Amino acid sequence: MSIDAGLKQFLEEKVRQFNTPEFIPGDPISIPHRFSMKEDIEISGLLTACISWGSRISILKSADRMMNIMGNSPYDFVMNHKEHHLKKAEGFVHRTFNSTDLMVFLDALKRMYLNYGGLEGIFLEYRNQETLQPAIHHFKKVFFNAEYPPRTRKHLPDPLAGSAAKRINMFLRWMVRKDPCGVDFGIWDQISPSKLSIPLDIHSGQVARKLGLLSRKQDDARAVAELDAILRILDKDDPVKYDFALFGMGIAEKGGI
C-alpha cells in the first residue's frame, strides 16, 4: 500500500506537536516519571497503565493513591511488604479495579521479579517475532499462574483472544520506545521499537478512520493489526510514535483517555 506524502507529513507534524515534554504532566506516564530506578518505573508504569481508562484526572488520582499505598517506593514495597502494610490498600477502587485486584497484582509482581527476573524477561523471549502481541498473551498466563480470584484476570488483556490490548500496548510503548523527546522511557533496550503495536482506543481509532488509515469499525486486535501494518510503512523503525499524533488529535477533542 502506498501512503500519500502529504498525509505522512501531516502525521509527522502532529507527532512533533504532541511528543514533547509538555505531554507528560497531564498523562498517566507522569506517574512512572516520578521514579529513576528501572524496577520502580516498571511497576508504577504497569499499575498505572492497567487502570488507564476513564478521565485522565481520575486515573492520575487513583495512580497517585496506589503510589502512596506503596510508600512511593514501588519495588521495595512489592518485594518486602508485610501483611499489615496492605491495610492501607483497603477500600481502594478505580472503576472495576479494586483492592482485591491490587493485592493480586502486588503478589504477581513479586513472583515475576523472584522467578523471572522482572517484567522484561517474559517479553524478551518473544523479541524476535514480528510483533509483541503473542508475548502479551504469554505474559498474562505467567502473571496469573497462581491461585488468584478469577475476577482479576480481566485487568490484563489478551490480544490472541481478540482484545486491542490498549493499556498493555501503551505500557510497552513506555518501556521500549526510544524517545528523543524524553516522554517514553526506552529502558527495555533489548527489544526493538519496531515490534510495538499501537495502543488503540476510541480516540486514536476515530482519528485513524477519519484519515483513512483504518477501515475496521471495531477497536479490537484485528484493527490493531490493520493499523500496525500502515504505521510500519510510515516508519518501520518507530511505528508507534504516531500514537502521539492519533491520540493527541483525538484527546484534544474529547478530554478523556
N, C-alpha and C positions, 0 to 999 in steps of 0.2 A: 504494500500500500504506500502511495506517495503522500507526503504531507505538504500542504500549502506553506510556502516560505513565509507568507505574511502571518499565518496562524502561529507558526513556530516563533517568530519574532515577538508576537504579542504575548505568548506564554512566557518567553524568556524575560520580557519586561515585567510581567506580573510576579515572576519568581524574585526578581531583584527588588520589587516593591515590598513584598511580604517577607522574604527570607532575610530578615535583618534582626539585630539585637533587640529592636523595639518590639518585635513579635513576642518576646519571652514573657514579660511581666503578666500579661493577661491570659496566658495559655497554660494548660496543665504541665507543660515542660518546665515551667518555672519552679515546680516542686523539686525535681532532681537537680536543678541548677543551684540549689542551696548547698549541695554537697560536693566534695572534691575526691573522696575515696571511691574507687570503682564499685565496690560492693554496695556502698550507700546509694550511689547513683542507680545501680541496677534495681535494688529492692524498692526504693522510693519511686523509681520510674515504673516498675511493673504494677505496684499497688495503685499508683495514680492513674496509669493507663486503663487499668481494669475497672475503674469507677468513672471513666470519662464518657458519661452520657448525661444529658440534661444541660442546664445552663453552665457556662464556664464559671460563673460566680459560685454556684453551689458545688461544683467539682473542686474548685480550689479550697473552699471552706472545709469540705469533707476530707480532702487530702491533707490539709493542714492539721486537722484533728488526728488523723492517723499518725502523722509525724510526731505530734505531741504525745500520743499514747506510747510511742516508742522512744520517748525522751530525746527526740531529734537525733538519734544515733541508730538508724535502722539495722545495720548489720550487727552491731553489738547486741541490740535487743533481740533480734531473731536468734542469735546463737546462744545467748546467755540468760534470757529472761527466766524468771521463776513463776510458779503458778500465781502467786499473789500480785505479780506485776500486771497480769491480764485483767485485774479488776477494773483498770482504767478504760478498758475496751467495752465494758458493759454499757448497753444502750446505744452503741454506735450503729448508725444506719445511713446509707446513701442509696435512696431509691430501693432497689431489691437486694442490695449488698448490705448485710447486717453483721453484727458482732460474731455470729456463728461462722459466717464466711471469712471474716478477718482472721479468726482463730485458725481455721483450716489453712489459709494462705500462709500464716506465720509458721505453722508446723511444716507445711510442704516446702517452704523456702529453706528452712533449716535442713531438711532432708536433702534438698538439692545441693546445698553447699557442703554437707558432710559426705555425700555419696557420689556426687557428680562433678565436684569442683566448681559449682556455681551454675548460674543460668546459661552462660555462654556455651558450656560444653555440649549440651544437647544439640544446639544449632550448628556447632562445628562439625558434627557428624554428617550433616547434610549440605555443607557449603559447596560441594562440587556439583550439586544438582542445579537445574536451570532456575528453580525458584525455591524459596524457603517455606512454601505452603505445606509440603509433607513434613517438614521439621516442626511446624506448629502443631500438627496432628500428633506427632510423637511426643512433643513437649507436654501436651495435655495428658497423654497416657501416663507418662512418668510422674508428672506433677501430682496426679490424683491416685497414684499407686499405693494406697493405704486405705484403712477403714474410715473413710470420711463420709459425712452426710451427702447423699446424692444431690441435694439442692444446690450445693456449691459448684458443681461441675459446669453449670450454665455460665459461670463468670469467666471461663476460658473458652474461646470459640474453637471450632474445628472446621477449617476450610474444606477438608475432604468430605464433610457432611453437608456442604453447600453454603456455609457461612462466609460472608465477606471478611470476617475476622478483622474488622476495622481497628479495634483497640490494640490487639497484639501486633498488627502490622505497623501501627503508629509507634508502639514501644520499640519494635525492631528498627524502624527508621531512626529513632533517637539513639539507639545503641550502635548502629552500624554505619550510618551515613557520615561521610567525611565532609563536614560543613565549613567552608571557608569563612562564613559569617558568624560561626560560633553558636548557632541555635541548637543543632543536633550535635551529639557528643562524639560519635565515631570511636568509642572506646573498645569496640569489638573489631579489632583491625585485621583479624584473620578471615573475615567474611567480606566478600565483595559487595558493595552497594548495588551492583548490577543485578543481584539476586532478589532485591527487595521488591515488595508489592505495594501498590497504592493503598493507603488507609481509606478505603471508600466508605463514604457515608452519604446522607441525604443531600448535604450541601455540595460536596465535590461531585456527586453523581449528577445533580441537576445542572451544574455548570458544564460538566463534560458533555452532557446530552445537548445542551444549547449550542455548544461549539462544534458538534458533530463528531466528537471523539468516542462516543459510546452510544450504541443502539439498543442494548438490552435494557428493559424497563425496570427490572428488579435490581436492588443493590445487594447482590449475592456473589458467591465465589465465581460464577461464570462471568459476571460483569467485571470483576476484578481481573480475571484472565484476559478479557477482551481489551480493557483499558491498559493493562500492563503491556500488551503487545504493541499498542500505539505509542505509549510513552517510551518504550525501549527503542523505537525507531527515532524518536525525537532526540533521545540521549541514551545510548546503550550503556554508558558507564554510571550514570546518575539519574535513572528514570524517575525516582520518587521525589526529586526536587520540585517537580510540577505539582505535588501535593500542596505546596505553598501557594501556587497560582490558583488552583481549582478551589481549595478550601478557603483561601483568602478572599477570593471574589464571592464565594457563597456565604461566608460568615459575615462579610461586610453588609450583606443584605438582610440576614436572618437574626444574628445576635445570639446564636446558640452554639452547640458543638455536635 
